[in-house]
Amino acid sequence: MAVTASVLCSVDAVAGEDPQADFLARYIDWAKTIEASGQDRGTPLSSTQLELAREIGIEHPEKVRLVFVDAVPFPTHDEVMREVGEDLGFIGPGITNNAQAFGYTIWIRDGFALDRPGLAHELVHVAQIERSASFGDYVERYMQELSEHGHVDMPLEVEAYAANTKYR
């Protein structure tokens, strides 16, 4: 994870012996609580949205929940997580995250028009998570691809962006 190496090294006294592993573990634990919250408060997909989810290849589309919020969550309360999030460009001044999948929950920023292509993009991420051995494995792969290829060219995002075009 070359992108986060400088931030992770600068906080290694806080993070422990292996800052990268510590960051991933913290993020994964936090994300699991976000998914659980989303399952409780989110709304199920409509019949049309369920059909799209099945077409995309989600094995359990009935588990997907949409959660509309003022801002897509990120663990900014944790200094280490906040610094890494800023270093990666996930959060910070001028950055708006419109939607993000956490397991079977898709968090959508209020005011963002989640049209069919945008929903398809997020559903592809749900399918990718579902195909992974665990959410942790997905996050590890995502971070590795991000550092190797950048956001636009990383394989997980290339697959999701293809859905934006396919499902117009």
Protein Blocks (a to p, Z undefined) as FASTA:
>chain_A
ZZlmmmmmmmmmmnomblmlmmmmmmmmmmmmmmmmmmmmmccddfklmmmmmmnopabl
mlpccdddfbdcddfkbmklmmmmmmnopgcehiacfbdcehjaccddehiacdfklmmm
mmmmmmmmmmpmbfklmmmmmmmmmmmnojmlpmklmmmmmmmmmmZZ
